[in-house]
């Protein structure tokens, strides 16, 4: 038994050094108590359960331990983890349906390969299924909780198919065999959606499936240190989303002076602001920074190169810059004008 310590509520330190290339098996017992009230990542009350970011992850960025503190912004992320394989068994009351990362391989058993996280929802979902061709077939499942003014399942399904096929053509084929959209009654326009590998959450009464689907490339496939470089996932997902939606949300919004040209700042900077300023400073400014480089098709080609070189890795701003400079030699100067750091 190794000595362990918990310097804060989200970190467990195991007192053992590991050399490069050496294999170690680590196991732990843990118990999760679900909140009674609705939470964004975890939901335990009412007629459904949502388990997001609910178990310990290996905080490794490819070179060192990722020890960034948690963010205080409710819809933001601040973790970094390598890809892994998951084998999950779920026991639940009859009459409820499970939607989870990966694919169901047997009753109550789910498997996912080469993903950075695992999530599941349990509840009374109406289900629609379809297929995207990327060009290989991807089985799509949409689950919608019954709620007044819920959007039709076919809307979520159509948007998922369009987004997967569009991004696969631009950035490289979606690499997993399944994709799931869970539209839940407690989520709203204020909370927004949540992205996890092969499964995303949406409000049942509205949708921005293209944004969350873009995270399958920019966070799920190409990882990043979300606490240190949030623009590498949220900004790039906003860029991709605009190609499906015809533009980013609030395209004509004015950037507040306190967050103007700060696109490359870490979550420790953005935590002092409200979610709208975080959105304008990271999501929208990254879109505008990329748009300043030149024609959109060339930016998309550069992002395809970025994905090709960094799939299943933890990328850094310099990796993105190198891909962009293939098409835009002045990319560093232009992006630094928006506050990017390399």
N, C-alpha and C positions, 0 to 999 in steps of 0.2 A: 504494500500500500504506500503510494507516494504522498508526500506532504502537499497540501493544496491551500490556497488562500483566496479570499474574495476582496480585492481592494475597493470594489464598488459593486452595486447590485447587479450589474450586467456582465461582470468579468470573473472568470475562474482561472486562476494561475496554478499550473501543475509544475512542481519544482523538479524539472528534469530537462537537461539540454539534449537536443537531438541534432546529430550531424547530418549534413546533406547526403541524401541517398539512403539513409537508414530508415527502415520501416519500424513503426511503433503502433501497437494496438492500444487504444484508450477506450475505456467504457465508463459509463456513469449511470446511476439511477437518479431520476428526477421526477417530480410530481408537479403538475400544473393545475392551479385552481382558477377556473374561468371567472371573469367578472360577471356580476349580475346585470350591470348596466351595459349599454351598447358601447363598444370601443371600436376604433377604426381598424386596428390590426386584429384584435381578438374580440369576439362577440360571444357571450354565453347566455344571455337572457332571451326571452320570447320563444319563438317557434323554430329558431335556427341557431346554428353555431358556426363561427368563422374562426379558423386557426391560421393566423398569419404571423410569421416571425415569432414562433412560439416555442422553439427548442434551441439548445446551444449550437452555435455555428463555429467552425474553425476560423479564427480571425487572422488569416494569413493572406498577404497581398502578393505573394509570389517571390518576395525577397525578405520580408520581415513580418513581425507581428503587427497587425493593424489595431492600434490601441486608441483610436479616436474616441472621444466621449460621445454619448448618445445625443441626438438632436432634440430640441424642445419643440420644433415645428411639428404639428401632428401628422401632416401628410408627407413629410420628408423622410429619407432614409440616411443611415450613417454607418453602414456595415460593409464589409469586404470579405469575400470568402471564395475559395477555389471551387471548381466543379466537383461533383461527387455522384455516386450512384445511391439510390434509395430503394429500400424494400420495406413496405409499410403494410401492416395488418390493422384493419379497422373493425371494431366490434360496435354495433349500434342497434338501437331499437328497430323493430320491424316497422315498415311504413315510411321510413325516412330514406332519403337518397344522399349518397356521397358524391361530391365533385372534388377531384383532387389532381395534383400535379402528376404527370405521367399517364400511364394507361392501366386500366384494370385488367389483370391477368387471370384472376380467379375471384370467386365470391369473397368480398372483404379484403382482397389483396391488391396492392398497387405497386408498380415499379416505375422508376424513372432513372434514366442514364444521363450522365454528364450534365447535370443541372446544379445550380448554385444554392437552391433552397427548395423547400417542400411546403405546400399549403393545402388545406382542405376545408370544404364547407359541408355542413350537414343540415338538411332541412327538407321542406316540402317544395320541391322544384318542379315546374313544368318544363319538359325537355324537348328540344329540337336538335336534330342532327343534320350534318351536311358534310361535304368534302371540298377541300381546296386542293388545287393541283399546282405544285411548286417546283418542278413539274410532277414529282412523285405525289401520290395522294396523301393528304393529311386529314385524319378524321376529326371533325369539329363537333363539339357538344356545347349547346347553349342551355343553361338552366336559369329560369326566371321565377323568383318568388312572387306569389299572388299578392297584389297590392293595388288599390285604386290608382288609375292613370298609368299603370305599368305599360311600358312600350311593348309592341308585338315582338314575339320571339324571332320572327323572320327578319326584323330590322337588325337585331344583334347578329344573327347568323349571316346575313348578307354583308354586313360591314366587316365581320371577321374574315370572310372568304376574300373580299376585295382587298383588305389590308394585307393578309398573308401572301396573296398572289402578287400584289404590287411590290411589296418589300422584297420578296424572294427574287423577283426579276431585277430589282435595283441593286440589292446588297448581298445576294447569295441565297441559295435555297434554305428555307426553314429546315432545321436539321432533326426535328423530333417528329414522331408519327402522330401525335395528337395535339389538339389545342382546345382549351375550354374557356368559356365566358360564363361567369357566375354573376347574375344580376340580382342584387339583394335589396330587400325592402328598406333596411335601415340606412343605406347609403343615399347621399343626395348630391346636388350640384355643389354644395358647400364642402362636403367631404371629398368629392371626386372619386376616382377609381384607384385601384391598387394593382401593381404588377408583380407577378411571380412567374418563374419559369413554367411555361406551357399552360398557365392558368392566370386569368386576370379577373378582377372584380369590377363591376360597374353598378351604379345606381339602377334600380329597376325602372325608374321613371325617366331616365335620360341616359345618354351614352356618348362617350368619346372613345370608341373601340380602337380607332386608328392610333391614338397616342399610346394606349397601354400595349397594343400589339407591337408597336415600334420598339418597345422595351425588350421584346424577345431577341432583338439584335443588339440593342444598346443598353446593356446591363446583364441580360441572360447569356447571350452568346459571347459578346465582348464585355468582360467585366471591367469595373473601375472601382477606385476607392471613393465610395459615395460620400463619405464625410469630407474628404480632402478636395475632390474634383466633381462636385455634383453636376456641373455643366456637361460632362462627358456622357451622362445618361439622360438627364432631363432635357438638356439643350438639343442633343442629337435626336431624341425622340420627338421633340417639337418640330424640328426641321423635317423629319420624315412624315410626321402627321400632316404637315402643311401640303405635302404632295398629294395626299388623298383627299383632304378636306378643302383644298383650294386656297389655303392660307392658314396662318396660326391663329389661335384665339386672340382677340383684341389687337388686330394688326396695327391699328393707328394709335395705340395707347402711348402716352407720354411717360418716359422713364423718370421716376423721381430722382432728384439730384443726389440724394444720399446713397443710391445704388447704381447710378449711372457709371458705365465703364468699370464695373466690378465683377465681370462675368466669371473670372477665374478664382474668386474667393472661396474659402472653405465654409462648411456649415457653422463653424464657430463664429464666423462673421454674420451669416444669414440668420442665425438664431435670435439676433436682436431685433428683427423686423417681423412684420405680420406676413401671412401667406401670400397676399397680393404682391407685396414688394419683392418677396422671394421669386414669385412667378415672373414678374416683369424683369427683375435683375438677372435671372438665370435662363429661364425658358425663352422668353421673347428676345432678350439681347443676344443669346447664342444664335437664334434664327437670323437676326439682323446681321450679326458678325459674319456668318457663313454666306449670307446673301451679298455682302459687300465684296466677296472674293471674285465673283464672276458668274457666268451662266450656271443655272441650276443643274443641268445635265452633267457638267464637269464636276460640280461639287458631289453629286451622287456617285460618279465614277470614283472619285477620291475616297468616299466613304465605303464603297465596295472594296477598294484596296485595303483600307483600314480594317475592315472585317476579315478579309482574307488573311492578313498578317497577324491578327490578334485574337482570332476565335479561340475560345476556351481559356484565354489568358486574362490577366489583369492589366489593362492598358493604362497608359499615362498620357498627359497632354502632349508630350513629345512624340508619342506614337501617332497621334492624330495629325500633328503638324507635318510629320514626314510624309504621310499619305497625301495631305493637301498640297504640299510643295511640289509633288509630282506634276500637278496641273497649274498651280499658282505659286510661282517662285517668291512672290511678295507676301505670302500668307502670314508669316510670322509678324511682320510689321502691321498688317491690317488687323489681325486678331488681338495683338497687344494693345491696339488703340481702343479696344473694347474691354481691356483689363485682363486678358488671358495671360497666364504665366506658363513659361516653358523652362 
